[in-house]
């Protein structure tokens, strides 16, 4: 399965990765590669927990247009 991931650097230089289609699924790493590896592991764990609890695995995401 493929999931969209948002990745950005924080003010301390750490890479933060978030999966917007799984609420609360966030990870980080000192490099971009490690942050992406860590979010992969976090996604797997989040999906397992959500399945065990009978929760929907993901939530709907969409894009909206904003004019300036």
Z-matrix of the N, CA and C atoms (Angstrom, degrees):
N
C 1 1.450
C 2 1.529 1 108.89
N 3 1.305 2 115.50 1 146.52
C 4 1.457 3 121.19 2 176.37
C 5 1.520 4 109.00 3 -113.18
N 6 1.321 5 115.38 4 140.10
C 7 1.457 6 121.98 5 178.84
C 8 1.520 7 109.40 6 -129.36
N 9 1.344 8 117.46 7 142.62
C 10 1.464 9 118.77 8 173.40
C 11 1.524 10 109.34 9 -69.33
N 12 1.314 11 116.57 10 142.52
C 13 1.461 12 122.58 11 179.07
C 14 1.521 13 108.60 12 -132.39
N 15 1.314 14 115.26 13 136.43
C 16 1.459 15 121.53 14 174.81
C 17 1.521 16 106.42 15 -101.05
N 18 1.313 17 117.17 16 131.65
C 19 1.464 18 120.28 17 179.24
C 20 1.517 19 109.21 18 -132.23
N 21 1.344 20 114.86 19 135.48
C 22 1.461 21 120.59 20 -176.96
C 23 1.524 22 108.45 21 -153.99
N 24 1.299 23 116.92 22 161.43
C 25 1.463 24 121.35 23 175.85
C 26 1.516 25 109.85 24 -97.89
N 27 1.336 26 115.79 25 141.45
C 28 1.458 27 118.67 26 175.44
C 29 1.524 28 110.07 27 -91.04
N 30 1.322 29 116.61 28 -177.95
C 31 1.462 30 121.12 29 -174.99
C 32 1.532 31 113.08 30 -67.48
N 33 1.339 32 117.34 31 -17.23
C 34 1.464 33 121.10 32 178.18
C 35 1.524 34 112.52 33 -95.64
N 36 1.330 35 117.34 34 1.39
C 37 1.449 36 121.57 35 178.45
C 38 1.519 37 114.96 36 91.19
N 39 1.331 38 117.25 37 -1.28
C 40 1.469 39 120.85 38 176.92
C 41 1.529 40 108.86 39 -73.94
N 42 1.324 41 116.00 40 146.93
C 43 1.450 42 121.42 41 175.89
C 44 1.528 43 108.26 42 -91.70
N 45 1.322 44 116.68 43 127.70
C 46 1.458 45 123.31 44 -179.70
C 47 1.522 46 107.39 45 -110.11
N 48 1.328 47 116.14 46 130.10
C 49 1.466 48 121.31 47 179.18
C 50 1.523 49 108.44 48 -122.32
N 51 1.328 50 116.10 49 136.78
C 52 1.459 51 121.87 50 -178.21
C 53 1.516 52 109.29 51 -136.75
N 54 1.322 53 115.69 52 141.26
C 55 1.458 54 121.35 53 175.08
C 56 1.525 55 107.77 54 -106.05
N 57 1.327 56 118.48 55 101.10
C 58 1.464 57 120.53 56 -173.26
C 59 1.531 58 114.72 57 -65.67
N 60 1.322 59 118.31 58 -19.55
C 61 1.465 60 119.26 59 -179.28
C 62 1.527 61 112.45 60 -85.16
N 63 1.355 62 117.59 61 -3.58
C 64 1.463 63 121.97 62 175.34
C 65 1.530 64 107.25 63 -126.08
N 66 1.326 65 117.68 64 103.39
C 67 1.465 66 120.49 65 -176.36
C 68 1.533 67 112.12 66 -54.62
N 69 1.327 68 115.64 67 131.53
C 70 1.452 69 121.81 68 177.29
C 71 1.514 70 115.45 69 81.04
N 72 1.313 71 118.13 70 3.22
C 73 1.463 72 121.52 71 -177.67
C 74 1.525 73 109.08 72 -88.83
N 75 1.332 74 114.57 73 96.49
C 76 1.463 75 122.09 74 -175.67
C 77 1.522 76 108.52 75 -135.71
N 78 1.310 77 117.33 76 145.41
C 79 1.454 78 121.87 77 175.11
C 80 1.517 79 108.51 78 -148.44
N 81 1.318 80 115.30 79 -179.69
C 82 1.459 81 119.49 80 -179.50
C 83 1.512 82 110.03 81 -153.12
N 84 1.324 83 115.75 82 171.28
C 85 1.458 84 122.02 83 176.84
C 86 1.509 85 110.07 84 -165.39
N 87 1.318 86 115.32 85 160.49
C 88 1.460 87 118.88 86 -179.87
C 89 1.523 88 112.12 87 -76.59
N 90 1.338 89 116.14 88 -18.31
C 91 1.466 90 121.14 89 174.08
C 92 1.527 91 108.28 90 -127.22
N 93 1.302 92 115.32 91 163.54
C 94 1.464 93 120.27 92 178.47
C 95 1.530 94 110.23 93 -61.75
N 96 1.319 95 116.69 94 -41.75
C 97 1.467 96 121.08 95 -179.75
C 98 1.522 97 110.75 96 -63.04
N 99 1.336 98 117.46 97 -44.36
C 100 1.467 99 119.15 98 -179.68
C 101 1.521 100 111.29 99 -67.99
N 102 1.323 101 118.01 100 -35.70
C 103 1.467 102 120.57 101 176.88
C 104 1.528 103 110.47 102 -63.28
N 105 1.338 104 116.91 103 -40.68
C 106 1.466 105 119.94 104 178.57
C 107 1.530 106 111.39 105 -68.68
N 108 1.325 107 117.66 106 -38.91
C 109 1.471 108 120.57 107 175.11
C 110 1.527 109 110.20 108 -61.70
N 111 1.329 110 116.24 109 -43.47
C 112 1.458 111 121.04 110 -178.07
C 113 1.526 112 111.97 111 -67.31
N 114 1.338 113 118.09 112 -37.38
C 115 1.467 114 119.13 113 179.76
C 116 1.526 115 110.33 114 -70.96
N 117 1.322 116 117.79 115 -31.04
C 118 1.464 117 119.70 116 174.27
C 119 1.526 118 110.50 117 -60.15
N 120 1.324 119 115.82 118 -46.08
C 121 1.471 120 120.33 119 178.71
C 122 1.528 121 110.52 120 -64.78
N 123 1.330 122 117.10 121 -40.51
C 124 1.463 123 121.09 122 179.95
C 125 1.523 124 111.03 123 -64.82
N 126 1.323 125 117.63 124 -39.98
C 127 1.461 126 121.10 125 178.59
C 128 1.527 127 110.06 126 -61.31
N 129 1.332 128 117.15 127 -46.27
C 130 1.466 129 120.62 128 178.76
C 131 1.521 130 111.06 129 -57.70
N 132 1.336 131 116.60 130 -47.07
C 133 1.463 132 120.27 131 -179.47
C 134 1.520 133 112.44 132 -65.42
N 135 1.319 134 116.73 133 -42.29
C 136 1.468 135 120.19 134 178.91
C 137 1.518 136 111.06 135 -61.89
N 138 1.328 137 117.01 136 -41.78
C 139 1.463 138 120.02 137 178.91
C 140 1.522 139 110.83 138 -64.15
N 141 1.338 140 118.03 139 -40.28
C 142 1.462 141 121.47 140 177.96
C 143 1.525 142 111.37 141 -61.60
N 144 1.320 143 116.55 142 -47.33
C 145 1.468 144 121.38 143 -178.91
C 146 1.521 145 110.49 144 -64.08
N 147 1.320 146 116.91 145 -44.85
C 148 1.469 147 119.87 146 -179.22
C 149 1.527 148 110.35 147 -63.30
N 150 1.330 149 117.86 148 -38.64
C 151 1.468 150 121.26 149 178.78
C 152 1.527 151 110.42 150 -66.42
N 153 1.333 152 117.17 151 -43.36
C 154 1.459 153 121.27 152 178.92
C 155 1.522 154 111.90 153 -60.71
N 156 1.305 155 116.91 154 -35.12
C 157 1.467 156 121.75 155 -177.53
C 158 1.526 157 112.61 156 -89.44
N 159 1.315 158 117.26 157 0.54
C 160 1.460 159 120.54 158 179.82
C 161 1.517 160 113.70 159 71.97
N 162 1.318 161 116.65 160 22.42
C 163 1.462 162 121.47 161 -179.92
C 164 1.525 163 108.93 162 -89.25
N 165 1.327 164 117.53 163 155.00
C 166 1.466 165 118.66 164 172.56
C 167 1.525 166 108.81 165 -58.93
N 168 1.318 167 116.63 166 141.05
C 169 1.462 168 119.31 167 -177.01
C 170 1.517 169 112.50 168 -67.50
N 171 1.310 170 116.85 169 -36.74
C 172 1.460 171 120.84 170 -179.13
C 173 1.523 172 109.51 171 -136.79
N 174 1.305 173 115.13 172 167.55
C 175 1.462 174 121.35 173 172.53
C 176 1.519 175 107.49 174 -114.14
N 177 1.299 176 115.98 175 158.66
C 178 1.463 177 120.59 176 -179.04
C 179 1.521 178 110.41 177 -72.67
N 180 1.304 179 116.05 178 135.39
C 181 1.465 180 121.14 179 172.77
C 182 1.521 181 107.62 180 -122.92
N 183 1.308 182 116.02 181 154.88
C 184 1.457 183 120.62 182 177.34
C 185 1.520 184 108.27 183 -152.07
N 186 1.293 185 115.41 184 172.41
C 187 1.456 186 120.79 185 176.37
C 188 1.515 187 108.37 186 -111.76
N 189 1.315 188 115.49 187 142.44
C 190 1.458 189 120.73 188 175.27
C 191 1.524 190 108.71 189 -123.08
N 192 1.304 191 114.67 190 150.01
C 193 1.462 192 119.62 191 179.04
C 194 1.522 193 108.88 192 -94.95
N 195 1.318 194 115.21 193 134.65
C 196 1.453 195 121.89 194 177.90
C 197 1.519 196 107.64 195 -123.54
N 198 1.306 197 116.44 196 126.18
C 199 1.458 198 119.30 197 178.48
C 200 1.523 199 108.60 198 -97.45
N 201 1.301 200 115.63 199 143.59
C 202 1.464 201 121.01 200 -177.22
C 203 1.501 202 111.29 201 -84.30
